[in-house]
Amino acid sequence: MIDPVSSGCNFVFKIGVDNRSSLGRTSMPRPRLAWKDTATMNSKYLVAFGVCALASVFGWSAHADSSLEDLTLTTEFAPHGFHAPFYLALKNGWYEDAGVNLTIRDGKGTANTINLVGAEQTDVGFTSLGAMAIAVAKGVPVKAIASILHRNIYGLILSEGSTLKEPADFRGKEILYNTSSIEAQVFQGFLTAGGMSLSDVKMVGVDSSAKVSSVLSGKGDAAVGPVPYYLGLLAGKNEIETVSFYDFGQKILDFGLIANDATIEDKADALKAFVEVTSRAYQYAIDGHADEAVKAIIELRPDARLDYDTTLAMFESHAKFLDSEDSKGKPVGYMSAADWDETVATLKRLELIPASATASEMYTTEFSPK
């Protein structure tokens, strides 16, 4: 069963400012912030989600403008640094200026977010486009409407000083991975580039939370995982070495925005406005304003208890995976036939989608930012 509420406490952010700043300006007037708790107010939520209860006790509320189009965005997981531009746009009223009343929900994992979008329980999902392509091939009625990261973020995380770099270097080594994800398949693809297979290494399935810490403590030679996530998480704490699968031919689009086929038809104008503002917000953060974006997410999501330095490092580490060869110089959110053809070809090679799958069923350029 799909839970229509992907987070126990879903905040609607309504921002009001007397002299609202516009994208590109360096002057950021402090907004008046109001929150609305949209969780079902029963005893289960009051006990399990104290922040929601607190919001209700203090009577924070948002008064939605009826002239705005409501959109709900569900991220792939709990708040982290690469979500910051969404909150920067919320704080400064940029979505409202474009006619969109946006609600952000925390996701419970990539697959869950894709399923919510597929079941029309959320309008937009922020998730892996490679994972979405696998879902589409299985019949989930969703499409990509914007691509944020054009490079595959999967790779290997190793202890500082490790000399393991090429596929052949990992023969006989112990590799830690999450059995419930596609990590084994993408690692297999990496090995194939060196004429090897999984039988040439020792694969050890462990919980995601234990993979990298185990490697850093000497229990395993490498861990498969999202490289920028761990670069950001461990910045200033532990030095690590990484190997990117993208550099070995795995051309897979990663973070992007997806919507249900029905939503694409029914809310086309709102989606176009949403993508345009999101594109400009990410570009604004990338162009020297990441600090503002990070401060916005920390201010608007105190419940997440985000550390400033880690949140900033998380944004910056993900931003390094922004461009493919084809997307350089294009707006954030741009999608190209070349990138999608490479993504589909890679997923077929990894046997994650059937040979009959086509790139054209995976995305639409209807909302591409200008």
N, C-alpha and C positions, 0 to 999 in steps of 0.2 A: 504494500500500500504506500502511495506517495503522500508524505506529509506536506500539506500546502503551506505550512509555516516552517521555513527552513532554519529559522533561529527563534529561540524562545522569546527574545526581546527585539522587536523590529522597530527602529526609530524612523519616524517621518521628520525630516528636517525642513523647517520653514524659516527662511531667513528674511529679515527686514532691515534695510539700511536706509538712512536718509540720503546718502550720496553714494550710491552703489558703484563700485569700481567696475571697469570693463577689462576684458582680456588684453594683456599687453601693458597695462599701466602698472607702475610700481607702487602707487599709493593704494593701500588696502584698508579702508575704514572698518572699524570693528563693528560687526553686526550684532543685532539683537537676536538671540537664539531661543527658539521654542521647540520643544520636543513633544511628540505624541507617541504614547505607548499603544501599539496596535496588537499586542499579544492578548489572547483570550484571558480575561481577568477572572480566573478561578483559583482555587487554593493550590493546585499543582503549580501554576506559573508563579504565584506569590511566594511559594516555598523555594522553588528551583531557581527562579530568576529574580534575585533581590534587587537588581538595578531597575527592572520593570516596575516592581512594587514601589520602589523609592520614587520613580518618576510619577506614578499615580498619586502617591501621598502628597507630593508637592504641587500637583495640579498642572504640570507642564503640558501644554497642548499646542497644536498647530491648527490654524484656521485656513483650510485650503481655499484657494481662489478658484471659483467655479469656472473661470475662463481658461484655466490651465488643463492640459491633458495629463491624466495620471499615468505614470509608468512605474513599474517595480523592477529593480535590478537585484539579482541574487549573485553574489560573488562565489568563487569556488571554495572559499574557506573563511576562517576568521580574519579580521582586519590585519593587514600587513602593509609594508611600505609602498608596494606597487599599486595599491588601491588609492593612495593619497590624492591623486588628481580628481577623482570623483568627489571627494570631500572638499577639495579646494573650490570646485565649481559650485557645490552646494552652499558653502559658506558665503561665497560672494554673489550668490543669486543668479549665476549665469544660466542655469537650467530654466529658472523661472522667466528670465528675460527672453528665453527662446520658446516660452509657452509650455514648459514641461514641469509638472509637479512630481518630483522623483522620490521614491522610497527605496532605501538600500537595505537588503537583508543579507545576513551572513550565511554562507553556504556550509554544507556538511561534507564536502568533498566534490571532486569534479563530476563523477558519475551522478551523484544526487542532484547537482545543479542542472545538468543536462536533462535528466528525467523530469525535473520540475518545469523546465521550459517546454519539453515535449508534451507534458500534460496540461499546458496552459495555466500552471499555478504561479507563474511569474512571467513577466513580459520579456525580460532580457536576462541573459546569463553571461557572466564574465568567467571564462573557462578556457581550457586547452582546446584549440581547434582541431588538433590531431585526434583527441579523444572524441570530439563531436563528430568527426568524419567516420569514426568507427561506429558510433551510434546511428548515424544516418544510414550506413550500410546495413544496419540491422532493422531499419524501418522507422526510426524515431523521426517525427516530422519537424525537423529544425534545420536552420541554415545559418551560416556565418554572415553577419552584416558588417563586420569590421575586423581587421587584423591589427593587433597592437604589437606583439612580438613576432617577428618574421623568422626568427631562428629557434630551432629546437633547443630547449633548455636542459634536456637530459644529458647526463654524462657520468663521470666517475669522480668520487671524492676520495682523496688519499691523504695520508699524513704528510706533514711538511718534510721536504727532503726526499720524498719518494722519487725513484728514477723510472717508474713504470709509466710509459707514454704511449707506446704502440701496441696494437693487438697482440703481437707475438710476445711482448713482455709479460703478458698475464697468463701464459701457459702454466698450469699447475697451481695457480694462485687461488686464494679463498675470496670469493666475491659475495658480499652481503646485499640482499635485495628484498623487496616487499612482494610476497607471493600473490597479493590481491590486486596488483597493478600490471602494467605492461612492461615493467622494468626488465624482466627476463628476455622479452622479445627484442627490446631495443638494444640490450647488451649483446644478444645473439647477432644482431645486425652489425654491431661494432666488430665482433670477432670475425664475422664473415669477410669484412674488408681486409683481414689479414690471413684469410684462408683457414680459419679455425672454426670450431663449434663449441657449444656449451659443454660437450664431453671433455674438452681440453682444460676445463677449469673446475673448481669446486664451488658450486652454487649453494649458498646457505640462506634460507629464508628466515628473516627476522622482522620484528615489528618496526614500522617506519621510525618511531621515536628512538630506537636503539641502534640504528644502522651506523650513523656517522660517529656517535660517541664510542661505539665498539671499535671502529677503525682507529680512532684517535688514541684509544687505550691499548692498541696493539692486538685486538681480537679481530683479525681479518685484514686482508691486504687492500681492499677497496670496497666502496659502497656505491651502488647505482642510485641516482637521484637527481633532482632538479638543481643544477649547479648554481645558478644565481641565488636561489633561496639560501643555500648553505654559506655562500660567500657573504651574503648580507647578515645572516644570523650569527656567524662566527667572527665577523669583522671586529678587530680589536681584542678578541678573546683567544682565538686559536688560529694559527696559520695553517692553511691547507693547500694541497696541490689539487688541480682538477684536470680532467680530460673531457673535452666536449665532443659528443657524438656527431654534432653538426660538421665538425672538421673532417669527419670520416665518411661523409656522403649521406648522412641522415638529414635530409632537407624536409623538415616537418614544421609547419606553422604552429605557434604555441598560443599564448594568451590572446584572446580576442572576444568579441561580442557576438552572441547568438540569439536568435529569436525563433519562435514557432511560426510555421507557414501561415497559420491563421492570423497571428498578430501582425505579421509583415503586411498582410492584406488590409487588416482592420485599422491599424494604427500607423500607417505609412508616414504621415506628416510628423507625428511625434517622434518616431524612430529616427527620421532623418535629422530632426533638430537635436535629438539626444546625441547621435553619433557626431554631429558637427561640433557641438559644445565639448564633448569628451575628447575629440581629436585636438582641439585647440587648448584644452586644459592640460593634456599630457605634453603637448609641445611647449606650452608656457613653463611647465615644471622642468622639462628637459633643458630649456634655454636659460638656465641659471636661477630658476625659482623653485627648486626642489624643497628648499627650506620652508617656503610659504606653504607648500602642499603638505609637508610633514606636520607642520604646526597645526594645520587645519584638521587633519585626521585625528591628531592627539586631542585637540580641543573638542571636536564633535563626538569622539568616542572615548570618553574617560573610562568607561566600563572595560575597555580592552587593555588598559594599563600599558600602553605602548611606550617603550623606551625611545627617546629622541634619536640617539646615535644609531641604534639598531634599525629603526624605521627608515632613517635617511640612507643608511648603508644598503638596506633592502631595495629601496627605490633605485639607487644608483647601480647596484649590481644587475638588476633586471634590465635597466635601460641599455646596458651594453649588448643586449640580445635583440635590440629593436629592429635592426635592418638586415634584410637579405641583400644580395647583389641587385635584385630587381626593384627593391623598395627604396633604395637610397635616393634622397632628395624629394621623396613623395610625402604627402601629409600622413601623420599618424592615423592609422585606421585604413589606409590604402590596401586594396587587395588586387592581386594580379593573376591572370591565367597561368603565368609561368610558375609562380609560387604554389598555386593550387595543383598544377600538374605534377610538380615535384613532390608535393605532400602525398598525393594519391599514389604516385609511383612507388614512393618509399614504403607506404603502409601496405601496399600489395606485396612488395619484396619481403617485408617482414611477416607476411601472411596474417595481417591484422584486419584486412578487408578483402572481399572476394575479387577475383579478376574482372568481374562484370561491373564493378563500381566505377562511376565516372565523376570527374571533378565538377562538372556542371551542376550536379545535384547537391553539392556541398555548400554553395555560397551564392550570394547575389551582390552585384555592385550597385544596386539601386540606391544605397545609402552612402556611397563612397564620399568622403569629405573632399571639398574643393580647396 
